[in-house]
Amino acid sequence: MAVLAAVLPSFLQAAGPAWVLSANENKLDLATGSQRVFQDAAPDTLTLLDFAVFPPRTRHLTNVPNTVLGPPSNVTFSPDGRYALVANSIVLDSSRTNGWRPNRHIHILDLAQDPPALTSTTDTGLQPSGIAFTPDGRHVAAANRADGTVSAFAFANGQLRHVEAIPIADAAAEVADVACSPDGRWVVASINKTSVLAVLRWEGDRLVDTLRRISVYGRPYRVRFTPDGRFVLTSGAGAGNGDDLDALSIVAVEGDRFRTTQYLPLASGPESFELSPDGKLGVAVLMNGSNTAPGGPRYRDHGLIVLFGRDGDRWVHRQTLPTGRIPEGVVFTPDGRHVVVQCHPDRELRVYRVAGSRLKETGARIPVPGMPSGMAAGPR
C-alpha cells in the first residue's frame, strides 16, 4: 500500500476541516495543444486544503497516481467526510503510439489516519472517470469511459465492493460522468459522444438501466443534481475549436420524469462546473481556446469562468471573467464563500470570493506539485 509523504497534523481532524482536494498529475501535459507524455515523470500528487481558515491550510500528499484523462470528476468525498475516492484512469505504456493505455483503479484515501493513507485500491471498468456516492454513503457509482459501462459498488467500513458493471453505451461513446440524486434513487450518467444522459435506478446494491435517454447540448461531460433534486445540469462542448458558443443543459426532474427544459449559453469549451451548497449559484470553467496550440488562430492565453444562478425554475447568466489557462476542475468551498479553480499548465489553484451574485479576485494563488486535473469539495 502506498504511503503518503506528507503528514497532516491532527488539527485537520479536531477542528472540523472544510476540505477541498485537488488531484495533480505530472506525466501528461496539454499546454502545446495536444497530449505530451513524460514517461519518466515524477509521481502524481494530491493537495488537501482546509478552508476552515483563509488562506487555507495546505498539505501535499505524494505517490497517488491520477491523470487528466477522465477528470476533473475523478475525485469525490464520502458524505461523512472521512474518505476520499480518487480514480486513476490511465497508465503509461511506451509501446502505445499515444504513450498510455486505460487503467481501471479507484484509490480509497482514509482522511482520519495521521498521516492520511491509501487503504486500498479497487478495480472497476476501463478508464474510470466520474465517481459519486449516494447520500447515505452506502453505494458508489463509477463511469467507465473506455468500456461504456457504469459500475455499482457497495461501500462499508472504508471498503468498496464491486457489485456489477452495467453496459449503457458502446465503448466509443465514452461514458464520462455520473451523479446520484439527493433522494438516493437515481443515477444519471453522461454519454459524451452521443449527446445524451442515461437514467439508472438503484435497487438495493444493484443499478438498473431504465433505458431512458435525455437529449442534451453538445458532448456532455460533468453532470450534477441540484441539492433539492429538482434539476440535473450538464455542460456540453461542441466541436471544441475555441470559437463556438457552447451551453449548459438544464433537465427538469418531475417525479419519475426527466426532460430537458433549457439551454444556458456559456462560452467555448466547458470543462467542468459545480453548484453552490445552497444550489442557488453555479460556476463553470471554460477552455476559451487556451487548450489550442500557442500561436494558432484560435489560441487565447486564458480560460474563462462563467457564474450563473437560479431564478425560480430558470437559470440565468450572472458574470464572465478570465482565469488561468486550461482550467480543469472548479468547486465551491464547503461553506460556499469561495470558488477554487485548477489551472493545469500553470500548476496552481486560483481562489475567488463569492460576493452575492458576483465573484471577486482574492489574489490567492496556491502552487501545487503537479498539473491540477481533478477536484472535489468535502461535505457541506
Number of C-alpha atoms within 10 A of each C-alpha: 8 13 14 19 14 14 14 20 13 12 9 18 14 8 10 11 20 21 24 24 24 29 33 31 28 24 23 21 18 18 18 14 16 12 14 14 18 14 14 9 12 14 16 21 26 26 21 21 23 22 20 17 10 9 14 17 15 17 16 20 22 18 16 23 24 32 28 26 19 28 30 28 31 31 26 24 25 22 17 12 20 16 22 21 23 33 33 27 28 21 18 18 14 13 9 9 8 12 16 16 17 21 21 20 23 27 21 21 22 19 19 15 16 14 17 19 22 22 16 16 20 14 15 25 25 22 29 35 34 32 27 25 25 22 17 12 17 18 26 25 26 29 34 32 30 24 22 23 27 32 21 24 23 18 18 11 7 14 15 22 16 18 15 16 21 19 16 21 18 16 16 14 19 25 36 32 33 31 26 26 23 17 12 17 16 22 27 25 31 32 29 22 17 18 20 21 27 20 21 23 17 18 10 10 16 16 23 16 18 12 10 13 19 16 15 26 21 22 26 31 31 27 26 23 25 19 17 11 18 16 20 22 25 29 31 27 25 19 13 20 16 22 16 16 16 25 25 25 24 22 23 19 16 11 8 7 9 18 16 17 14 18 19 17 15 25 24 25 29 32 23 27 28 26 23 23 18 13 16 16 24 25 24 27 33 31 29 29 27 25 28 23 16 15 10 10 11 15 19 18 17 19 25 25 25 21 23 22 19 14 10 7 11 12 19 14 17 16 14 18 14 14 20 24 23 30 32 29 29 31 27 27 26 22 16 17 16 21 21 23 27 32 26 27 20 17 20 21 22 20 24 19 19 18 10 9 14 14 22 14 14 13 10 16 16 17 16 25 20 25 29 35 30 32 27 27 26 24 19 15
